[in-house]
C-alpha cells in the first residue's frame, strides 16, 4: 500500500481508535508486541486466532481506506454540483479518480469529448475536517497526466469485465489506488454496488481487481459474492444488525468492513469455510464467542439478511 494511501487513513483511524479497546487487549501475546503497538493491534492478537490475524488486520486497513476514498467522491461531487461545475460540459462523463495527497484526497472528474478524455472539475477532501474544499470547474479542461491515464485504464479495464456482477440497477462505485505488493507495483481497483436508497442495501456485487502498473493487464480478480443479497431497511431504527453467510474466504473481507461503515450497522458474517461467526462493526472485526451469539442481535429486534454470498 502506498505511503500516500496510508496517510489518508489518519483521520479515520483517529475516529475509530477508541472503539474496541478494552481489557481483552491485555494478554501475553499483546505484551510481546513492540511498545508502540496500537490498541487495535493488541486487541487482534488477543481475540483473533493466529491463522486469521493477517487477514483481519488487512481487511480493517483496506476497508477503512475504501470507505474514506468513497466518501471523498460523494462529498466532492456534492460540492461541485453546488457550484454547477458539471453544467454545460460537452461529451460523456468518464468517472473520477481519488488521488491521495498527504493527508488529503484530491478527486478529479473526467469527460470525453472528440476522442480525448480530460479533467473538467476537481475538489479535495480535507480528511481532518472530513469536508470538501477547493471545489472548482477546470476551464479549460486539463489533459490527463500519465499517472491518471494509467489509473483510468485500470478502472475501465475492470469495469469492462465480462459478466461483472453488480447488485443494483445503478452504475457501480469504484476506488482506484496504487499499491506495492511484495515489491511489485500494481494498481488495485475496487468495484462496489452502488447504494442509492434504503430499499436497496447491497450486500453483494463487490470486486477487487489487481492490475499491472501500466493499467493494461488484469493480474487477478476477487469476486466476494456469488449472489446478490440485499438488506432491507438498513437505516431503520427497527434494524439492529445485518447478517450474511460468506463463502469465499475464511475471515471477513475489506468489503464487509466497508459495508459496516457504509450502513452504520453491525454486520454478522458466518464464514462457511470454517463455520465461524464474526461481527464487523464501525470498521473493526470481532470474533463472536459463546457469550455473544448472533441470537443476541435477533433478540434485540435485528432485521437481518442471511443469504449465501
N, C-alpha and C positions, 0 to 999 in steps of 0.2 A: 504494500500500500504506500502511496507517495507521501512525503512529508506534508505537502500542502493539504492532502485529504485528511491526514491525521490531525492537523491543526484545526481543521474545520469542525472537529468534534468537541473542541474545548468547551464551548458554551453549553452544548447539550450534556456533556459529561458532568459539568458542574451542577446542572439542574437535577441530574439523576444520582449524584454522588451519595446522598444520604439514604437513598432508598435501598432497602435490603441489607443494610449494615447493622448487624445485631450480634448477640452473644455467639451465634453459630459461626462467626468468623474467627473464633478463638479455638484453635485446635493445634495438635502437634505439627501437622504439615504446614499450617499457616505460620507457625513460629519459626519454621525453617526457611521461609521466604526472605528475600532481601528486606532490610529495614524500611526501605522507601516503597515497598509494595502497597498498592492502594487497597481500600477495604473490599472492593469488588473482587479483586484477585484472591484475597484471603477467604472471602465467602465461597468462591468457586472451589478452592481446594478443600474446604471443609465439607461442602454439601454435595458436590458433583463427583460421581465415580471417575477415577483417573482416565478410563478409556474414553470419556466424553468431554473432558475439560477443554481440550484444544478446540473442539467443535463448538462448544458453548461460548467460550471466550470470543472466538471469531464471529459467531452469529451475532452476539451482542454488539461488537465493534462495527461490523459491516451494516447490520440492520439499523443502528442509530445513524450511521453515515448516510445511508439511503434516505432515511426519513428527513434528515437535515437538507440534503440536496433537493428532495422532492418538495419540501416546504419552501425552499428558495425559489423554485419555479412558480408555485402558485402565488406566493406573496409578491414577487416581482411582476407577474402577469397582472395582478390587480392594480399595482402602482402604475404600470404602463398604460393600462386601459383608462385609468383616471385622467391621464394627460393626452389621451387619444393618439397614442404613439403608433397604433396599427391602422388608423384611419387613412384611406387613400393609397394604401400600399398596392403596387402593381405586382401581379404574378401570384404564385401559390406559396402558402406557408410551408416551410420545411422544418418546423420544430425549433428546439432550443438546445443549448448546451450550458451546463452548470460548471464553472471553472473555479477551482479553489485558488484563492489569492490571500495567502496568510491566514488570518482567522476569519476572513470574509469569503463569500461566494459570489462571483460575478456571473450573471445569467445573460446570455446573448441570444437574440431571436433572429431567425433567418427566413428569407423569402427567395424563391427562384423566379427570375424574370429573364426572358430572352436567352435561356440556356445557362445563365450564370446565377449562382447562389451567393448571397451577400447578407451581412448582418444589418438589420434595419432598426433595431432597438436594443437597449441594454439597461440593466439595473443591477444593484448589488444588495445582497442580504448581509446586513450587519448582524453577525451571529451573537454578539454580546447583547445587543438590544432586541434581537430577533425581530428586526424591522427592515423593510426595503428602503433603500435610499439611492440617490443619484439616478433616478429613472429619467431616461432621455430617448427621444427619437433621433436616429442617426441620419443626418441629411448633409451630404449624400450618404447612401448606404456604403458600408465598409466591406471590401473584399475579404473573404475568409483567409485567415492565416494558415500556414502549413499545418500547425497543430490542430486547428479547428477542422480542416479538411480531413485529417486522419480520424478524428473522433466522430465526425459526421458520417464518414464512410462506414465505420464500425457500427454506428447506430442504424443506418439504413440497411446494412447487411443483415443485422439481427432481425429487424422488422420484416424483411423480405423472406424469412424462413418459411418454407412450405409447411402448411398445417399448423402454424403457430397458434396455440390455443390461448385466447383471452376470454374472460368470462362476463363481460358486459358489452352492450351494444354501443360502445364509445371507443375512440382511439386510445390505445394504451399509453400509460405514462412511462417515461424512460429516465434512467440516470446513467450517465457515461463517465467513467473515471479511468485514469491511468494508474497502472499498478506495476509492481515488481514482484514476480513470483519466482522464488529461488534464483534470483539474479537475472531473470529473463523479463524484459519489459513487455507489457501487453496492455490491451485495452479491455476493460470489463464493462459490459452493457447489461443493465438490469431492466427488464421489461415487466410491467405490472398492470394488471387490470385496473381500469380507472374506476374510482369511487365517486359517483355523481349524486346519488340520493340514498337515504336511509332504507329505501325499499330494495336497493341492490347493494349489499355489502359483500363484495367478492372475497372469498376465502381461497380461491383457486385462480389459475391463469397467471402464475408468476414464473419468470425465467431468468437465468443468468447465463450470459454468453461470455466466453473468453475468446478474444480476437487478437490476432497478431498486431504488433506495434504499428504497422503501416495501415491497419484498418481493412485489409483486403481478404483475410482468411479466418474463418471460424476454427478455433482450436478445440473448443468443447462447448456443449450446450446442456445445462442442467435445467430440466423442467420439474418444478416442485410437485405438481399435481397431475393426476390422470383424469380428473373430472372437474366440474365447476360448482362446488358447493357455495351457497350464498347464505350469509347470515341475514336475518330479518330483524329490523328494529334495533339495530346495534346502539343507537343513541337514546333509546327509550329508557326511562328510569326502571321499567319492569325488567329490563335485560341486565342481569348482573354479570354475565360472562358469556363467552362464545366457546365452542369446542369443535375440534376436528380430529379425525383419525388420519394419521400421516403414514404414508407407505414408503417414501423414497429416501429416508435417512434414519439413522438410529437416535438422533437428537434433533430438537427444533432447529430451524434454519434462520438465516438472516431475514427471510420474508415473514416468519412468524413474529420476530422482533419488530419488524416494520409494522405489521398489522396491529400489534399490541399498542404501538404509539399512534397509529393512524386512527384506530377506532376508540381508543381510550377505554378499553375494557380488558379484563383478564382474558387470556386465550388459553384454554386447556388443550393440550396436544397429547394424544396417545400415539406413540411410535410402535407400529406393528412389528417391526423387525426384532424388537426385544421386549415388547409388552410393557413398556414403561409409560408412566403418566407424568406430564410436565405442566407447569403453569408458567406462562410468559406474560409478564405484567410490567408496564412502564419501562420497557426496553431491557428487562432482566429476565433470565431464565432460571426457574427453580424446579427441582425435582420434588414431586409430591410424594410425601411419605404417608404412613398409616394414620398419622394424626391429622392429615389434611386430605381426605378423599374428595374426589370430584363431586360426590354427592352433597358435600357442603355447599357448593355453588348452586346445585339444584334446589336444596332446601332453602337457600336464600332467595329463591324466586328467579333463578337464572333462566333465560331463554337461550337454548344452545342449538348450534348446528353441529351434528355429529355425523359427518359424511366421509366415506373413504376418499382420500385425496391423493 
